[in-house]
Amino acid sequence: MQIETERLLLRPWKPEDLPVLAAINQDAHVSEFFLTPLTPELTEQAVLRYQTAHHHDGYGFLAAEHKASGELIGILGMQTMSLHIPGLPQPVVEIGWRLAYPHWGTGLATEGARAVIHYAFTVVHLPKVVAITSAINFRSRRVMEKLGMIHRTNLDFDHPQVTPGHALQKHVVYELGSTQ
Ligand SMILES: CC(C)(COP(=O)(O)OP(=O)(O)OC[C@H]1O[C@@H](n2cnc3c(N)ncnc32)[C@H](O)[C@@H]1OP(=O)(O)O)[C@@H](O)C(=O)NCCC(=O)NCCS
């Protein structure tokens, strides 16, 4: 799976991406809503999981390259959700995004995610995609809203890996159907 937009190339991972992604993951802005800090070792394990899923499903979380500079600037893509969410019929595919801080606020996440959704509906022929985030991650929620995703309030849940009462415990579920 590879997707090109006006400003982005979403492509499979290369070994040289690892230190760049590790640095992005350790930036304090980017990691504000991480459940656990992502060390370089955890970044490497995550990329291995993205590659395995891509190999298995034919789609996955991809490397987001800024076309103008050729620089790796984050992660964008879709994957079969591994987390069980009460009330959500599964298997289901989730879309997701993470960008290097200097690139925030220029519409890149929305641009890339729009192309991922198009791919999900027209190439993979999925009936719907979902997205989840911590309830207080308003930036990410705004991206979901700009994509036309609907907040399924009945599916909001407490993340099982977050300590009860923690600010990141409450999570929201957004959904977009191919016919919406
Ligand atoms: C979430 C993320 C990918 C957004 O990237 P981005 O390129 O800035 O996204 P966009 O520019 O397409 O859209 C961001 C929107 O959020 C809005 N926004 C920014 N800060 C906000 C805030 N504190 N509250 C509400 N909305 C906010 C922006 O104004 C913009 O909306 P607009 O176009 O209507 O003005 C980026 O912030 C990121 O990588 N965050 C860290 C990782 C992360 O949280 N990933 C999601 C985990 S589920």
Ligand as a Chemical Component Dictionary entry (heavy atoms), coordinates in Angstrom:
data_LIG
# 
_chem_comp.id                   LIG 
_chem_comp.type                 NON-POLYMER 
_chem_comp.pdbx_formal_charge   0 
_chem_comp.three_letter_code    LIG 
# 
loop_
_chem_comp_atom.comp_id 
_chem_comp_atom.atom_id 
_chem_comp_atom.alt_atom_id 
_chem_comp_atom.type_symbol 
_chem_comp_atom.charge 
_chem_comp_atom.model_Cartn_x 
_chem_comp_atom.model_Cartn_y 
_chem_comp_atom.model_Cartn_z 
_chem_comp_atom.pdbx_ordinal 
LIG C1  C1  C 0 -3.193  15.239 15.871 1  
LIG C2  C2  C 0 -2.208  15.772 14.829 2  
LIG C3  C3  C 0 -1.808  14.648 13.881 3  
LIG C4  C4  C 0 -2.891  16.902 14.053 4  
LIG O1  O1  O 0 -2.042  17.276 12.974 5  
LIG P1  P1  P 0 -2.255  18.627 12.159 6  
LIG O2  O2  O 0 -1.487  18.506 10.882 7  
LIG O3  O3  O 0 -2.013  19.796 13.040 8  
LIG O4  O4  O 0 -3.794  18.544 11.819 9  
LIG P2  P2  P 0 -4.607  19.531 10.911 10 
LIG O5  O5  O 0 -3.806  20.785 10.635 11 
LIG O6  O6  O 0 -5.091  18.738 9.743  12 
LIG O7  O7  O 0 -5.860  19.897 11.824 13 
LIG C5  C5  C 0 -5.701  20.240 13.188 14 
LIG C6  C6  C 0 -6.990  20.937 13.642 15 
LIG O8  O8  O 0 -7.007  20.972 15.056 16 
LIG C7  C7  C 0 -7.270  22.306 15.481 17 
LIG N1  N1  N 0 -6.660  22.452 16.783 18 
LIG C8  C8  C 0 -5.371  22.685 17.084 19 
LIG N2  N2  N 0 -5.223  22.755 18.426 20 
LIG C9  C9  C 0 -6.437  22.544 18.963 21 
LIG C10 C10 C 0 -6.950  22.476 20.283 22 
LIG N3  N3  N 0 -6.154  22.612 21.363 23 
LIG N4  N4  N 0 -8.278  22.253 20.470 24 
LIG C11 C11 C 0 -9.085  22.088 19.422 25 
LIG N5  N5  N 0 -8.677  22.127 18.126 26 
LIG C12 C12 C 0 -7.357  22.361 17.919 27 
LIG C13 C13 C 0 -6.633  23.141 14.408 28 
LIG O9  O9  O 0 -7.115  24.467 14.449 29 
LIG C14 C14 C 0 -7.070  22.372 13.169 30 
LIG O10 O10 O 0 -8.436  22.604 12.854 31 
LIG P3  P3  P 0 -8.885  23.747 11.765 32 
LIG O11 O11 O 0 -8.281  23.337 10.449 33 
LIG O12 O12 O 0 -10.360 23.699 11.804 34 
LIG O13 O13 O 0 -8.294  25.058 12.253 35 
LIG C15 C15 C 0 -0.931  16.316 15.501 36 
LIG O14 O14 O 0 -1.306  17.305 16.384 37 
LIG C16 C16 C 0 -0.135  15.234 16.226 38 
LIG O15 O15 O 0 0.660   14.530 15.634 39 
LIG N6  N6  N 0 -0.334  15.127 17.581 40 
LIG C17 C17 C 0 0.422   14.196 18.397 41 
LIG C18 C18 C 0 0.059   12.756 18.167 42 
LIG C19 C19 C 0 -1.406  12.503 18.372 43 
LIG O16 O16 O 0 -2.001  13.020 19.305 44 
LIG N7  N7  N 0 -1.960  11.682 17.474 45 
LIG C20 C20 C 0 -3.331  11.263 17.571 46 
LIG C21 C21 C 0 -3.454  10.183 18.549 47 
LIG S1  S1  S 0 -5.090  9.517  18.459 48 
# 
loop_
_chem_comp_bond.comp_id 
_chem_comp_bond.atom_id_1 
_chem_comp_bond.atom_id_2 
_chem_comp_bond.value_order 
_chem_comp_bond.pdbx_ordinal 
LIG C1  C2  SING 1  
LIG C2  C3  SING 2  
LIG C2  C4  SING 3  
LIG C2  C15 SING 4  
LIG C4  O1  SING 5  
LIG O1  P1  SING 6  
LIG P1  O2  DOUB 7  
LIG P1  O3  SING 8  
LIG P1  O4  SING 9  
LIG O4  P2  SING 10 
LIG P2  O5  DOUB 11 
LIG P2  O6  SING 12 
LIG P2  O7  SING 13 
LIG O7  C5  SING 14 
LIG C5  C6  SING 15 
LIG C6  O8  SING 16 
LIG C6  C14 SING 17 
LIG O8  C7  SING 18 
LIG C7  N1  SING 19 
LIG C7  C13 SING 20 
LIG N1  C8  SING 21 
LIG N1  C12 SING 22 
LIG C8  N2  DOUB 23 
LIG N2  C9  SING 24 
LIG C9  C10 SING 25 
LIG C9  C12 DOUB 26 
LIG C10 N3  SING 27 
LIG C10 N4  DOUB 28 
LIG N4  C11 SING 29 
LIG C11 N5  DOUB 30 
LIG N5  C12 SING 31 
LIG C13 O9  SING 32 
LIG C13 C14 SING 33 
LIG C14 O10 SING 34 
LIG O10 P3  SING 35 
LIG P3  O11 DOUB 36 
LIG P3  O12 SING 37 
LIG P3  O13 SING 38 
LIG C15 O14 SING 39 
LIG C15 C16 SING 40 
LIG C16 O15 DOUB 41 
LIG C16 N6  SING 42 
LIG N6  C17 SING 43 
LIG C17 C18 SING 44 
LIG C18 C19 SING 45 
LIG C19 O16 DOUB 46 
LIG C19 N7  SING 47 
LIG N7  C20 SING 48 
LIG C20 C21 SING 49 
LIG C21 S1  SING 50 
# 
